[in-house]
């Protein structure tokens, strides 16, 4: 398993991108479909802290909380349904993991929209159907704008923001980190993986399997 020198996710996410902040390019860089060479991904295994309490609404209309996922290994990614940038690749990676982890009953996939005003449970349901998402294994979550923003930034320790540039389109109106976050059965973050790099997704699969075999 690759271990990176920069281990803390806040450092891995923001410090290498400080130069972009000065030029207004921070979040555009985060949303790029290519991983920046100076932004190492902390794949773990490690303990980056507990995700903590949260409550969202699933596409089914049912509530999903941290207790819903307690005792499960889960892989969470940020997206929005109109996205034409990294999101299709991220969702394809989760669809791949759904297939490859089919024999791991304690693993869940979680997609959290960063555009909750538009992404109602109905919109999430249509999007999930396009990826043949198993309702029992792959959850699609929405909530309030503030609740989602705090969850992504403060709990997952990743970046997400509206694209306020003049050339923003519906497909690029939200900007977010393209990493997938691996969470263990205790609700602690174990690692961050490049969600659009097939090799990294393969390593994420192996890491999830190892966690699934461990006792809670």
C-alpha positions in Angstrom: 0.0 0.0 0.0 1.4 3.4 -1.0 2.1 5.7 2.0 2.5 9.4 1.3 4.6 11.8 3.2 1.8 14.3 3.5 -0.6 12.4 5.8 -3.2 14.8 7.1 -6.1 15.3 4.7 -6.4 19.0 5.4 -2.7 19.4 4.4 -3.1 17.1 1.4 -6.2 19.0 0.2 -5.3 22.7 0.8 -1.6 23.3 1.3 -0.4 22.1 -2.1 -3.1 24.3 -3.7 -2.3 27.6 -1.9 -0.7 29.1 -5.0 -4.0 28.5 -6.9 -5.9 30.5 -4.2 -4.0 33.6 -5.0 -4.9 33.3 -8.7 -8.5 32.3 -8.1 -7.9 28.7 -9.3 -8.2 26.7 -6.1 -11.5 25.0 -6.7 -11.1 24.7 -10.4 -8.0 22.7 -9.7 -9.9 20.4 -7.3 -12.5 19.7 -9.9 -10.0 18.8 -12.6 -10.2 15.3 -14.1 -6.5 14.9 -13.6 -4.8 14.6 -10.2 -2.4 17.5 -9.5 1.2 16.3 -9.3 1.7 18.2 -6.1 -1.4 17.0 -4.3 -0.5 13.6 -2.8 -3.4 11.4 -1.7 -3.3 9.9 1.8 -4.4 6.4 1.0 -3.7 5.0 4.5 -4.4 2.7 6.2 -4.6 5.2 8.9 -7.0 7.0 11.2 -7.9 10.5 10.2 -10.6 10.8 12.9 -14.2 10.1 13.3 -16.7 11.3 10.8 -19.2 12.1 13.6 -23.0 12.5 13.7 -24.9 13.4 10.5 -28.4 13.1 9.1 -29.4 13.2 5.4 -32.2 12.1 3.2 -31.7 9.1 0.9 -33.2 9.0 -2.6 -35.9 6.7 -1.2 -37.0 9.4 1.2 -35.7 7.5 4.2 -33.3 9.1 6.7 -29.7 8.0 6.8 -27.5 8.8 9.8 -24.2 7.9 11.1 -25.9 5.1 13.1 -27.3 3.7 9.8 -23.8 3.0 8.7 -22.4 2.0 12.1 -20.7 -1.5 11.8 -20.4 -1.1 8.0 -17.4 -0.1 5.9 -18.4 2.7 3.6 -16.9 4.5 0.7 -18.2 8.1 0.2 -17.8 10.4 -2.8 -19.2 13.9 -3.6 -21.0 14.6 -6.8 -24.0 16.4 -8.4 -26.4 15.1 -10.9 -25.8 17.7 -13.6 -22.0 17.4 -13.5 -20.2 16.9 -16.8 -16.7 17.1 -15.3 -15.3 14.5 -12.9 -18.7 13.2 -11.6 -19.4 10.7 -14.4 -16.0 9.1 -13.8 -16.5 9.1 -10.0 -19.9 7.4 -10.3 -18.5 4.9 -12.8 -15.8 4.1 -10.2 -18.5 3.5 -7.6 -20.4 1.4 -10.0 -17.3 -0.7 -10.5 -16.9 -1.1 -6.8 -20.5 -2.1 -6.4 -19.8 -4.9 -8.8 -16.4 -5.9 -7.5 -17.5 -5.8 -3.8 -20.7 -7.7 -4.4 -19.6 -10.5 -2.0 -18.8 -8.1 0.8 -22.2 -7.6 2.6 -20.7 -5.2 5.1 -19.5 -2.6 2.5 -21.7 0.4 1.5 -21.2 3.0 -1.2 -22.4 6.6 -0.4 -22.8 9.4 -2.9 -23.4 12.8 -1.3 -24.7 15.6 -3.6 -23.0 19.0 -3.3 -25.9 20.6 -5.1 -28.8 19.8 -2.7 -31.0 22.6 -3.9 -31.4 20.9 -7.3 -30.7 17.3 -6.3 -34.0 16.3 -4.7 -34.6 12.6 -3.8 -36.4 12.3 -7.1 -33.5 13.6 -9.1 -31.1 11.4 -7.1 -33.4 8.4 -7.9 -33.2 9.0 -11.6 -29.4 9.4 -11.5 -29.0 6.2 -9.4 -31.1 4.3 -11.9 -28.7 5.3 -14.7 -25.9 3.5 -12.8 -28.0 0.5 -11.8 -27.3 1.4 -8.1 -28.5 -1.3 -5.7 -30.7 0.5 -3.2 -29.5 -1.6 -0.4 -25.8 -1.2 -1.1 -25.4 2.2 -2.7 -26.9 5.2 -1.0 -27.6 8.7 -2.6 -27.9 11.4 0.0 -29.1 15.0 0.0 -29.8 17.6 2.7 -29.7 21.3 3.4 -27.0 23.4 1.7 -25.4 24.2 5.1 -25.6 20.6 6.3 -24.0 19.2 3.2 -21.3 21.9 3.2 -20.4 21.3 6.8 -20.3 17.6 6.3 -18.0 17.7 3.3 -15.7 20.4 4.7 -15.6 19.6 8.4 -16.4 15.9 8.6 -14.8 14.6 5.4 -12.2 17.4 5.4 -12.6 17.9 1.7 -13.4 21.0 -0.4 -16.6 21.9 -2.1 -17.9 25.2 -3.4 -20.0 26.9 -6.0 -18.3 27.8 -9.2 -18.6 31.6 -9.4 -16.5 32.1 -12.5 -18.0 33.8 -15.5 -17.8 30.7 -17.7 -19.5 28.4 -15.3 -22.1 26.1 -16.9 -24.8 23.9 -15.3 -22.3 21.0 -15.6 -19.6 22.8 -13.8 -21.6 25.0 -11.4 -20.3 23.1 -8.3 -16.6 22.4 -7.6 -15.5 19.6 -5.3 -12.7 17.2 -4.5 -12.6 14.1 -6.7 -11.4 11.8 -3.9 -13.3 8.8 -2.5 -13.1 8.5 1.3 -12.9 5.1 3.0 -14.6 4.9 6.4 -14.2 1.9 8.7 -16.8 0.1 10.8 -16.3 2.5 13.8 -17.0 5.5 11.6 -13.4 6.6 11.4 -11.8 7.8 8.1 -9.2 5.3 7.0 -7.9 6.8 3.8 -8.5 9.0 0.7 -8.3 7.6 -2.8 -8.3 9.2 -6.3 -11.8 8.4 -7.5 -10.9 8.9 -11.2 -7.7 6.9 -11.2 -8.5 3.2 -12.0 -5.4 2.0 -10.2 -6.3 4.0 -7.0 -9.8 2.6 -7.2 -8.3 -0.9 -7.3 -6.3 -0.1 -4.2 -9.5 1.3 -2.5 -11.3 -2.0 -3.2 -8.5 -4.0 -1.6 -8.4 -1.7 1.4 -12.2 -1.9 1.8 -12.1 -5.7 1.7 -9.5 -5.7 4.5 -11.6 -3.5 6.7 -14.7 -5.6 6.0 -12.9 -8.6 7.4 -12.0 -6.9 10.6 -14.2 -6.9 13.7 -16.1 -3.7 14.4 
